[in-house]
Amino acid sequence: MKLRIVLPQTELTDSKLFLIAGPCVIESRQVCLTVAEHLRRICQSLDIAVVFKSSFDKANRTSVMSFRGPGLESGLRILEEVKRQTGLPVLTDIHEASQASVVAEVADILQIPAFLCRQTDLIMAAAATAKPVNLKKGQFASPAVMREAVRKARAGGAKHILVTERGNFFGYSDLVVDMRIFHAMSDIGALLVFDATHSVQSPAGLGDASGGRREFAEPLALAAIAAGADGLFIETHPDPDSALCDGPVMLPLERLEGLLQKALAVYEAAR
């Protein structure tokens, strides 16, 4: 074990499969608590470290009419309640440097959105909080770009960094995943995560919203683990078809345990 991030109640390492999961956006207190409790239960049973994720603001929605979330203050209150009631550590993203310090009072990991992975001031602000930083790899970004993003985070003071692959643009409304990325970034000094649900997204594929093909999430997740991913990032929801954001790609909550059982088997075989 070379890389290790210690969090409340758990730790993430490069020698044991871990999971970052939750609904795309904070829709309500009840949805978050339902998902978080389900995650706690199945991951405890499977002995998988888990971090709950959800966004207080989806600032990059395709349409101005789309639901963005409850906002900073209400969203952080709900994430704080998730931590208190389930004991799970939480991750959420920031979009502006000014949000870093206040979000760090609640979140155990700060996330830099994929579209913002080159924003130096944002990365440096997240790093300055001393919380672990998850750098989502931009759909346009090469391994070389992400190496520089990691260097920025380190220069800002971050000691613990994750890099999350989420596919590359393939034309206007499609993404593909190049599994070579995990080998190419294996010496980057960060835990490598695969975002199985955003990677099957069709950006703006519905015109005023993104579509996607959730049936590809599982095979891509298993392939990524075989290729060297340390952990999985999966957005999940009790009823994705009624979700307020990214419904077409989110995994139904009831299917998550089966995927994780397969993922563990692949992880053990690959390692």
C-alpha angles and dihedrals in degrees: 000000000000103000124051133167115191114209133172108291095355148030137227118221142168091242101059130046114253136184136220108191146152142108118316094243134012100261096167143335091257096052091050094048093046092052094042094051091049090050092049092051100047095040091050088052092049095039093238122146109237136193121195115228134189136141127243090199130020094203095175102056114148095237130043086223094060122106111262103183140262095298133244104302099040092041094053091049090056093046089050090053091050089055093047097047101039104025091230121141113239137221128197136165132247126209102187131044090234090064096058102085097043093045090048089062088070110016120078092202126030116213128209109210118239094245089055101045092115095051103114098191092050093050092046092050091052091047092050091064089067089230119128112270126218111204110201108212111239117242085240098044129109126208087260091058091051092049087059091047089054090049089052091052091049091047088053092055104266112149096179122047137173126194117204123202115213106168136274130264112265105184121319105313108019140077131204129192121227104205091199086078093082093057091042091055098036092108096044093105096240135100109262118226132184120217100211098182105044088046090067093050124123102214109228086346091146093050099243094031141027121267130190150166111261092183088076094056096085100048091045091049092053092046091051092053090050089050094053112277112153096205146004131243111202129172110213137176137180090240112013094181090065095040119125095227135028094354094153092063104032116106117238108251091235091061097052099085093054091051092049092051090055091044092055091052092051092045092053092047094047095048 
